[in-house]
Amino acid sequence: MRQAIWFRSDLRTLDNPALFSASNTEQPPVAIFYVCHETWSEHNWAPIKVDFLWRNLEALQQSLSEKGIQLEVQLVPKFSQVPGALREFCRRNNIEQVHINAEYTLDEKRRDAAVDAVLSQDNIELVTHHGNLLVAPGQVRTQQGDYYKKFTPFNRRWRQVVNEMNDSEPVQVGPFSPTSASELPGCPVARKDSSHWPAGEQEALGKLGQFIGHCVEDYQQARDVPAESGTSQLSAYLALGVIGPQTAARALHEFSPEFPFGLPCGADTWLTELAWREFYQHLMYFVPRLSKGESFQTETDNIRWLDNEEGFQRWCEGRTGYPIVDAGMRQLTSTGWMHNRLRMITANFLVKDLLVDWRKGEAFFMQHLIDGSFPANNGGWQWSASVGTDAVPYFRVFNPVRQSEKFDPDGNYIRKWVNELDDVPTKHIHSPHSWLQQQRSNNYCEPVVEHKFARERFLTTFKQVKHG
């Protein structure tokens, strides 16, 4: 029986159950990837993410050809065209089973349901695996059998489920006779250079090894200091599935025989980040309205946001007059990545200081992030805006100057990204305007809003929907 694997957000050979199952035959499977560029644009994919995907596709194609598996890449502009294209692919290759790793957001679920309906007409089976998560939606339930709406109890139960799973060896694909890799088609959309991020599964595994071996012990403290490279830098690889969560979790096993319990602080904190990633995907699966731009806390959809286009543009361009905010936004637009602490600070500022609809910021992040993941980005924005599950309480409004003093005390991160402030002494760097006014030249912008006023405005607006 001829098997196929349809690659999506799982561009790897290690710990890929769909690929492993499709390869569990005497003859090699055939592999397909669809470039749905018009749908990607509708989903706000960043040009740097497209470039990173393309480079990882090339690496995967080469890696598969060495194992004797041919990966075909087709341009199929929209998700709605995939069912017909996949049926033709299966007919051409005499396929009886197609293996996939599930995706959990609404458009992807609808696409897969449509594919299943079309293939079943030809008696072709669509076999679903859960290689993109450690724990599939539905495996983590409350005592009442419901999904978790809060992270802390989810994390507790999720770890119990992980602990109960069989700790298997890495799942490898046995080699068939090597074949030559075919050419990728031309990329049909704009790309932004992602070469700062090495592409390919081996590079991702090397980054993981470097992080676990040298950085994870300090992760709990270092992850909050944006001037240091204290994070794993694996999010872009996880978003495209170049590395799987099973591989990432297995790397932590060495720290504790009772895994996922008994881990030292840094490793435990990083595992919690993997749990957050899974929590947001579970929520997307169980709460379809999250895929439609709606808030988890439905009453907050009635907030009256300001039509503040000038403020939004100044935020996008890193010209708010708040150095830590501007540094974060400039890092994002320049590199396609932003430190996680800065993602929280900049999001909080847009929503609570400028009273701009969080959905505008959510879309802007996706349009620029190399690691843009819809569930994680949506969850983070709803958290920052106090409209999501587990959200930061609405009355907690970050003071950008205090955040700056706390997490960038010497101003090193600010000076790296806001070069107008190169000469500002450290004691003035977080709120530099009074010092700058005494200088002969000053080309740094004035604050777009006064924080104390903005805080009161936000609280008044939010109370109207929270308390009627």
N, C-alpha and C positions, 0 to 999 in steps of 0.2 A: 504493500500500500504506500503510495507516494505521499509524503508529508510536506507541508510548507510552514514557514514561520513568517508572520507579518510583523516586522519591527516597527515600533513607534517611539515611546520614551524609554527605551531599554537597549541602548546601543552598545552592547557588551556581549562577551561570550561566557564570562565567569558568573556563576550564580544567576543564570537566566533559565528558569524552569521551562518557559515556552520553547526556547532553543533546544534545551536538553531533551524534552519530550519529542520534538519534531525530528531530532537526530537519532532517536532510539530505534533505528531501522537499519537494514543492510545497505540500502542506497542512501546517498546524502539527500537531505531536504533541499528544497529551493527556498530562497528568501526574497522578500519584497519590502520596499519602503516607499511610501507615497509622500511626495512633496506637495502638500496642500497649501500653497503659498497664499491664495486669496483668503482662506480661512485663518491662516496664521496672522495675516494683516488685520482681519476682523478681531482677532484675539490679542492684538497689540504686541505681537512679537517684536523684539528689538533687533535692528540690523546686526548688532554684534552677536546676539544669540543665534541668528540665522547663520552667520559666518562660522561660529563655533560648531554648530550642528553640522555644517557642510564638511568641515575639517574632520570631525569625528566620524562622519559617514565614510569618508575616504579611508580613514584608519580602520574602521570596522570592515569595510569591503576587502581590504588587504588581509586583515586577520582571518576573516572567514575563508578567503580563497586559499590561504595556506592550510586550512583544515578541510579543503575540498568542497566548500559550500559557496555557491554563486549567489551574490546579492544583487538584485535588479532594483534600480531606483527609477521611478516614474514620476513625471509631473502630472498631477491630478489636482487642478486648482482648488476644488471645494470638497469638503467632507461628503456632501451629498452625491458626489460622483464616484466615491470609493466603492460602494457595493457593486456597481456594474463593472468597474475596472478590475476588482478582485475576482469576480466571477469569470471574466475573460482570461485572467492570469491562470486561474485554476483549470479551466478547460484546456488551455494551451499546454499545460504541464501535467495533465491527468491527475490532479490533486484530489484526494478524498478527505483530508483533514488539514485545517489551518489552525495553527497554535498562536495564541496571543497572550500577552501580559495585560491584565485589566487596567483601564484608566477610569477615574471615578467622577470626573466633572460632567456636567449635563450634556454638552454638545458631543463629547466623546462617547458617553453612554448611548445616546441616540444614534450616533454613527454605527456603533457596534451592533446595536439591535437591528438596524436596517441591513447591515452586512449579513447577520445571522439569518434574517428572513429571506434574503436573496439567495444565499448559498444553499439553504435547506431545500430550495426548489430543485437544485441539482443533486440532492442527497450528499452535499458536502458538509462536514461537521466543523463548526467553529468551536475550538476547545480553549477555554479560558483558564489562565493561571494567575497567580497573584505575586508576581516577581517584583513588583514595584514597591511593595510594603513588606515589613516583617510580619505584620498581623493584618489580615484582611478585614474589611468592614463586616460587622456582624459577629466577629469572634471576641469582641470586647463589649460586654453588655453589663448593664446594671442588674441588681437583684430582681428588678421588675421586668427585666428582659428588654429594656429600652437602650438606645445609644446614649453615650455620655455627652452632656452639654457643658461640663466644666472640665478643665484640663487636669487638675490635681487628682481627682478620683480616677479619671481616665488613665493617667500615667501610672498610678498604683496598680490598677487592674491589668493594664497593658504589659507591665513588667512581669506580673504573675503568669500571663499567657505566654510571654517570651520564654520564661523559665521552664514552662511545661513542655515546650516544643522540643523535638529531638534535635540535639546539636549535631548537625550533619557536617561532613567534610565539604569543602568547596565543590560545587557541581561543575564539572568540566565536560566539554564536548569532545568525544573521541574523534581522532583524525580520520578523514577519508582521503582519497588520493587528491593531492593538491591540484588546484585549477587556477587559471589566470583570472585576475580581477577585471571586470568590465569597466568602461568609462562612466563617470557620473555625467548626467546632463548638465547643461549650463544653468547656473542659478538664476531664477526668473525675478528675483527681488533684490533690493539694495542690501549691501553687506557693509559692515564696519569691521575693520581689522581687529581680530581677536588673538593675534599671535602671542600676546603676553601670556596667554593661557595655553600651555602645551596640550595638544589634542591626542586622543587615543587612550585606550584602556590601560596600557602599561604605564603611561604617564600618570593617570589617575591613581593607580595602585601605588606608584612611587610616592605621590603626594600623601596618600593615606599612611604609608609606612613612615615617612618623614614626620608627619604630625603625631602619630602614636608614639614613635620612638623618642621624639625630642621636645614636643610642645604640649601634649595633652595634660601633663601633670600640672602645668601652670595655667591651664585653660580658664579655670574659674575666675582668676583675677585678670589675666591678660586679655580676655575677650572683650572687656569693657574699655580698653585703652586704644583709641583709634590710631594713635601715632605708632603703635607697634603692630607687627603682623602676628597677633596672638590667636587668630581664628584658624580653622582648618583649611580654608580656601577650597573646600570640596563642593560647595553648593551648586556651582555651575555643572559639575559632573553628575551630581545626584539628580539635577533637574532633567537632564537628557538621558539619565540611566546609563551613563558611561561607567559608573560604578554603582553597585546595588546596595541597598540597605543591609542585606545579609552579610555582604563582605565587610561593610563598615562596622557592623555589630560584632562580627567574629574577631575583628582586630582588637576589640576590647576584652575578649575572653581571657587573655593572658594576665589581666590585672586581678581576676577573681575567679576561683573555681566555682563559686555560687552564682556566677553571672545569670541575670543582670543585677544581682544583689552583691553587696560587699565591695563595691568599686571605690577606689580613692576619689577624692573630691573632683578633680579635673575630669577624669574619665566619666564619672557619674553625671556631671553637668553636661558633658557632650552627648551622652546617651539621652538625657532629657531633651536636648535639641532635636535628636532624631525622633523622639516621641512627639514633640510638637509638630514636626513635619507630618507624621502619620495622623495625628489628631485632626489637623485641618483637612486632610484628604478624606477621613471618615466623615467629617461634618459635611463636606461637599456631596458625598454619596447620599447621606440621609436627609439633607436639607437642600433640595434642588433650587430653592429661591436664591441661595447664595450665589449660584451661577448666573443669576439674572440681574445682578447689581442691586439686590435688596439686602437690608440689614438683618442680622440675626434677631436683634431686638426690634420687632416690627414697629413699635410706636415711634422709634427714632427716625423712621422714614418721613415723618412729618416735620422734621427740623427745617426751619426757614434759613437756608444758607444765603450768604451774601453773593450778589453778582459782582464779584471783586476781581475783574480781569487783570487790572494793573497789578494787584497784589499777587495773583497767581503767576503772572509772567515774571515778576521779580523773584518769586520763589523758585520757579523753573530755572532761571538764569543764575541763581546764587547771588542776588543783589538785594537781600532783605535788610541789610545793615546789622544783622546779628551774625558775628563772625563764625560761630560754630555751625549755624544753619547753612551759611553760604559755602563753607568749606565742604560740607557733606554733599550739597547739590552739585558743586563743581567737580568733586570726585566722581559722582555718578555720571554726569554728562561727558566727562573726559575719558573715563576708564570703563564705563559700563558696569561698575560695581560700587557698592557703598558699604562701609562698616555697619554691622547690625545696630550698634548703639546709635549711630547717626540716622539710620532708617527710622528709629523711634523718635528721635529729637526732631527731625525734619517733618515727619508726618504729624506729630503733635502740634508743631508750629503752624502748619498749613491749616489744620482743622480748627485749632483752639485760639490761635492768635489772629489768623486772617479770616476765620469763619467761612472757609471755602469747603464745598462738598468733598468729602473724602474720596468719592469715586473719581474725581478729576486727578487727584494725586495717585490713586491706585493705577489708573491708566498710564500716567506719565512714567511711573516706575517701570511698568511692564514694557513701555516703549524704549527703555534705555538699559534695563538690567540684563547682563549676560546670564544670570542665574534665575531669570524670571520664571516663577512657578505660580500659576494662578491660585491654587489653594493657599500656599504660604503667603503670597503677597496680599491676597484678599483678607486672610485671617489677620495678618499683621496690621493692615490698615483699619479693619473694623475694631481691633484691639485698641489701637492708638486713638481712634475717634470715639471710643466708649459706646459703640453701637453693636458690638459683636458679643459672642460668648466669651465669658471670662474676661471681659474688657476691663481695662483700667478704669476705676470709678470716674465718672464724668467730672467730679469736682477736683480731680488731680490734674492740674494743668502744669506741664513742665515750664519752669522758668529757664529760658535758653541760656541766660548768663550763668545761672547756678549750675546747669548741666555742663557748660563749658569749663567752669572752674573745677568741677569735680572730675571730669573724665579727660580733660586736656590741660592739666594744671600749668604746664610750661608753655602752652600755646604752640607746640611743635606741629601738631596736625593742622591748626589754623594757618600757620605760616607756609606750610607746604602748598596749600590750595588757594589761599587768599593773599596773593603777592603784594597787594596794596598795603598790607599790614606788616611787611617784612621788618620795618624799623621800629615798630611799636614795642615799648618795654613790656616785659611779661606781666607786670602788675596792672597794666592797662589793656592787655590784649583781648580780654573777654568782653569789654565794653569800652571801645577805644575812642569814642567821639569827642569827649571833652579834651583828651590829650591831642587828638588830631587837629582840633580847632586852633591850637596854639602853634601849629606848624605852618610853614610858608606854603607848602603844597599839600593837598589832601584830595585824593581822587577816590576815596571810599565813600559809598553811598550812606545817606542818613537812614535811620531805622524806618521801615515801612509802616510800623505801628508801635504805639507805646504799650509795653507788655501789661502793665497793671490795668490800664483801660480795657485792653483786649480780653484779659482774663475775666473781668466782670461782665463784659458783653457776652462772652461765651456762656458763662454760668447762668445768666439771666435767660438766654435763648434756650438752653438745654433744659432748665427747670420747667419751662412751659410745656415741653412734651413729656417729661418724666413725671411731673406732679400735676399736670393739667393746669 
